[in-house]
Amino acid sequence: MAGGDETPPPPTKIEPNSPYYLGSQDRPGDFITPTRLTADNYDSWAADIQTALEARRKFDFLDGTINKPSPPCTKSDWTTINAMLISWITNTIDPQLKSSLSKFREAKPFWDHLKQRFSQTNGPRIQQLRSSIAKCEQSKLMIVSEYFGKLHILWQELDRHEPLISCSCCASCSAGRLHEERRAQARLHDFLMGLYPDYYSSLRTNILSQDPLPSLDRAYQLVTQEERVRTSRLEAEIKADSKPTEAVGFAVRANPDRGRGRDKPVCSKCRKTGHEASSCWADKICNHCKKQGHPETHCYELVGRTDAKRSSSTGQGRGQVRANAATSGSVSSSSSNSSVSALGKLFTPEQWKAIAGVVGDSSWLFDTQKLDCPVGLPNGSQVVATLVGSVYLSDKITLTGVLYVPTLSCNLLSVSLMMIYELLFNLIHMFVLYRTKRRS
C-alpha cells in the first residue's frame, strides 16, 4: 500500500480541547457552582450544574453523549474523569441529603439517580410555574427590571419542562418557528398584564393596540422609558415641595431694650422691664401652691383652670392667660441673612406694618369682642387684654383669638397653635413660614 494511503496512528496525548482533558486547575475539592441541591430546588440546581460542566467540556459524560472511553482516553483516564465528576457534583449537595445518597463509581448513573429522586414530575411543576407566572405582578415600589427578572426566571424553568417543538418531517417545516413565535407573544402578554396598573395602564393599552404586536424586548424598552420619565417627574415634584413656595412672617421683638419697650420702667428687685418694684411678684409666695412668683389671688391652680376656660369660650371672665416670651440670649440662630431678606420681599410695607402690630394696634383686628382678661408674663408681671379678635395675614393665614394688649411692648405668638407652620429664628426675629404644595 502506498505511503499516502496509510491510516495515521491514533494520538497518544489528550489535548486541552478534548472532553477527556483534566488540567492542573481541576481538583476534586472544587465547588463548581454556589447552588446547593436541597429537597425542592432540583431544576435550578441541575441547570447550574449543566452550565458549569459545559464550560469544562464535561457535560457530555452526564447526558450520555460520551458513554465509553475512546482513544486517546484509556481506562485509567476514564476512571479519573468519572471520579472527578462525582466529586464535583457531590460538593454541591446539601450535607443532609449527601449522607442519604448511594455510592456510585460512574457519573452518568449518579446523575440519573439524582434526577429520578429529586426532580418533580413535569405535570404538577408545569402547573405551579404557570400559576406563578399568572400571579407575578409588579408592586408600587418595585422597579421594572426587578419585576421582569422574576418573570424571566419562571420562563426559563418552564422552558426546561416544555422545550420548543422540533420537527424533522422536512427541511422546510415551520412548526418550530411558529411555536417559538407563539411563546414569545404569550410572554409579552404575561409581562404587560403584570405591570403596576396605576403607572402603566395607558402605555399597556397603546402597546396592545399595535398591529402587529411589538417584540417583548421592544415592549420592555418602552416601559423602562416611561419609568424613567415618571421617576424624573416625581423627583422634580419632591424637590419643589421641599422648598417653601409661600411664606408669611410674624416678627417677635426679642430684645427688651429695643422698640417701644425702651421707655418701660425697670424693676429694682428682679431687674426686668414692664413694672416697678412695688408691683413686683418676684418675692411673693403663694399660700395655696407654696410657689414663688405670684400671690394666691393669681394662682393658676385656683383661677386659671376655671375662669381661663370660660374666658376663652365667652370672651368674659378673669382667667389669667400666660404668655411665652423670648430674649435674644435664648433664641437659636438657624436662618441666614438671605432667608430673612427673601421673606422681606414677600410683603408690602403696609403688610409688614400689620404683621408687626398684631397685638399693639386695635385697628388691625376684626370680629372683635370686648374683653377684660389678665395676661401673665414670664417675669411675673401682669398686663390686661381689652379686646380679642382676628388678624388677616394673607389669603392663606388668618389668626383668630388674638388678644389686644395696649401696654404690651412686643408681639407674642402661641407656638402650640401654629404647629402646621414652620418656625424660623434668627437673633432678632422669629418667622412663621407657611408651606403650600403645588402639583402639576
Secondary structure, DSSP 8 states (H G I E B T S, - for coil): --GGGS-----SS--TTSTT---TT--TT----S--B-TT-HHHHHHHHHHHHHHTT-GGGTTTS--S--TT--HHHHHHHHHHHHHHHHHTB-HHHHTTS---SSHHHHHHHHHHHH---HHHHHHHHHHHHHH----TT--HHHHHHHHHHHHHHHHHHS------S-TT--HHHHHHHHHHHHHHHHHHHTS-HHHHHHHHHHHHTSSS---HHHHHHHHHHHHHHHHHHHHHHHHHHTS-SS---------TTSGGGGGS-B-TTT--BSS-GGG--TT-B-TTT--BSS-GGG-IIIIIIIIIHHHHHHS-S---EE-----TTT------HHHHHHHHTTS-HHHHHHHHTTTT-GGG-EEEEEEEEEEE-TTS-EEEEEEEEEEE-SSS-EEEEEEE-TT-SS----GGGGTTSEEEE-SS-EEEE-------
